[in-house]
Amino acid sequence: MSPGCKRRATQAVTPGVAVTYVAELQPLLRDARGVVSFIEVEPQTLWRSRGSAAAPVIDHAVLDTIRALPLRPLAHGVGMPIGGSVVPDDAEMELL
């Protein structure tokens, strides 16, 4: 984890409104500061398959688009819950 990420992760966060990232909303999200506080990202939606035996990879183009938005990111794992009764796959944890 980069020092900047660690610093931001430990800062108090003011509650606000979050919108789940969908590419079609991107034009609206660029101007959403003040109305929306967070962009909710489901990490597994950024993963791309390399075949049945290979671990998935991150779509860095989409990730960079999300990073460029003027909103704070919020990870939300729907298809890969953390802290549940099923141990996550190591390759998925690495991507997360």
C-alpha positions in Angstrom: 0.0 0.0 0.0 1.4 3.4 -0.9 2.0 5.9 1.9 -0.7 8.2 0.5 -3.3 5.4 0.5 -2.5 4.5 4.1 -2.7 8.1 5.2 -6.1 8.6 3.5 -7.5 5.4 4.9 -6.8 6.5 8.5 -8.4 9.9 8.2 -12.0 10.4 9.5 -14.5 10.4 6.8 -17.6 12.6 6.8 -20.8 10.7 5.8 -22.1 11.5 2.4 -24.0 10.2 -0.6 -22.4 7.5 -2.8 -23.3 6.5 -6.3 -22.2 3.1 -7.8 -19.9 3.5 -10.7 -21.4 2.7 -14.1 -19.6 3.9 -17.2 -22.7 5.5 -18.6 -22.9 7.9 -15.6 -19.4 9.2 -16.1 -20.3 12.5 -17.7 -22.6 13.3 -14.7 -20.1 12.1 -12.2 -17.4 14.5 -13.4 -19.6 17.4 -12.2 -21.2 15.7 -9.2 -19.0 17.2 -6.4 -21.2 18.8 -3.8 -24.1 16.5 -4.7 -22.3 13.1 -4.5 -19.4 12.5 -2.1 -18.2 9.0 -3.0 -18.0 6.8 -6.0 -18.8 3.2 -5.1 -16.8 0.7 -7.0 -17.4 -3.0 -7.1 -13.8 -4.2 -7.6 -14.7 -7.4 -9.4 -16.4 -5.4 -12.2 -12.9 -4.2 -13.1 -11.4 -7.7 -13.4 -11.0 -9.2 -16.8 -10.6 -12.9 -17.5 -7.5 -14.3 -19.2 -8.9 -17.7 -19.6 -10.2 -20.4 -17.3 -6.9 -21.3 -15.7 -5.3 -17.9 -15.4 -6.0 -15.4 -12.7 -8.0 -12.3 -13.7 -6.3 -9.0 -14.3 -7.4 -5.4 -13.5 -8.7 -3.2 -16.3 -6.4 -0.3 -15.7 -8.1 1.9 -18.3 -11.4 1.8 -16.3 -9.5 2.2 -13.0 -7.7 5.3 -14.2 -11.0 6.7 -15.4 -12.5 6.2 -11.9 -9.4 7.7 -10.3 -9.8 10.8 -12.4 -13.3 11.5 -11.1 -13.5 14.3 -8.4 -15.1 11.8 -5.9 -13.6 9.6 -3.2 -13.7 5.9 -4.0 -15.5 3.4 -1.9 -14.9 -0.3 -2.5 -18.0 -2.5 -2.3 -17.6 -6.2 -2.7 -20.9 -7.8 -3.6 -19.7 -10.9 -5.4 -16.7 -11.3 -3.1 -17.7 -10.5 0.5 -14.8 -10.1 2.9 -15.1 -11.3 6.5 -17.7 -14.0 5.8 -17.7 -17.7 6.3 -16.1 -18.5 2.9 -12.4 -17.9 2.5 -11.7 -15.6 -0.5 -9.6 -16.8 -3.4 -6.0 -15.7 -3.1 -5.9 -14.3 -6.7 -9.0 -12.2 -6.0 -7.6 -10.9 -2.7 -4.4 -9.9 -4.5 -6.5 -7.9 -7.0 -8.6 -6.3 -4.3 
